[in-house]
Amino acid sequence: MDSARRRRRADFEDSSVFEYPQHLRQAIEDAPTGAGVYTFHGQEGDLPLYIGKSINIRARLLSHLRTADETRMLRQTQRISHIRTAGEIGALLLEAQMIKAQHPLFNQKLRRNQQLCSLQMVGGVPQVVYARDIDFATQPDLHGLFASRHAALDALRAIADQHKLCYGPLGLEKLSPGKACFRAAIRQCAGVCRGDESHEVHRERLFSSLLALRVACWPFGGAVGLVERDADLVQIHVVNHWCYLGSAATVEEARRLSTVAAGFDADGYKILCRPLLTQSVQVQAL
């Protein structure tokens, strides 16, 4: 048996006999059944081990106890804390904010990306642009949010392959003057590079294929509050330019939160875009 198989077998056998600490069970039994964010804590003073969210905190915590792959994390957990929210949107926003601020050991997603980029049409050619250089919340004609230039170009290649676009006019390949691309010869390009279709038709197909990736500009003049309610719990989540600024119990408290966004937040955009643009959540002017 090779070493990798021995390690996998040891991990499986170790997790199968692991008995979860009683103090974790008690913490879970005391957890609420409503929405919110929870944190697994290790040693006092250390960074949190894991931060998660759920519309039912207790049920989600119980599911952690039934997941053998999380044995290592549970072994290190000394206590569990939680913060209630009035709904799912508040839980999503708070989770993303806490993960970026606290960098939990077992969270790999939702960490702040310093290389966030998008595709922008410049002179009819898609160019990679960066959030550090322009405000993605207000810049029109951006398409897609990507973690790196490489990811953006990979997405553009995938669009080209799906719609038989030529790599040459997209800036993905340098073509020799007067020569068609190799993909045209194998019918993966519709042949704009050899005159089989016009540049106008090719460009229109490119624009149409990018529409699904279009990044929406912030639709308000400044900060607004998203209102969520759960029985007696009411929260106003303050957002400006897709950036979550915090939550408050009243409009007066919400107005006292900072109205200067910290910069474009891709996670905030992904959480908020659909409910705001479809008006499925109550919006409070601030």
Secondary structure, 3 states (H helix, E strand, C coil): CCHHHHHHHHHHHHHHCCCCCHHHHHHHHCCCCCCEEEEEECCCCCCCCEEEEECCHHHHHHHHHCCHHHHHHHHHCCEEEEEECCCHHHHHHHHHHHHHHHCCCCCCCCCCCCCCEEEEEECCEEEEEECCCCCCCCCCCEEEEECCHHHHHHHHHHHHHHHCCCCCCCCCCCCCCCCCCHHHHCCCCCCHHHCCCCHHHHHHHHHHHHHHHECCCCCCCCCEEEEEEECCEEEEEEEECCEEEEEECCHHHHHCCCCCCCCCCHHHHHHHHHHHHCCCCEEEEC
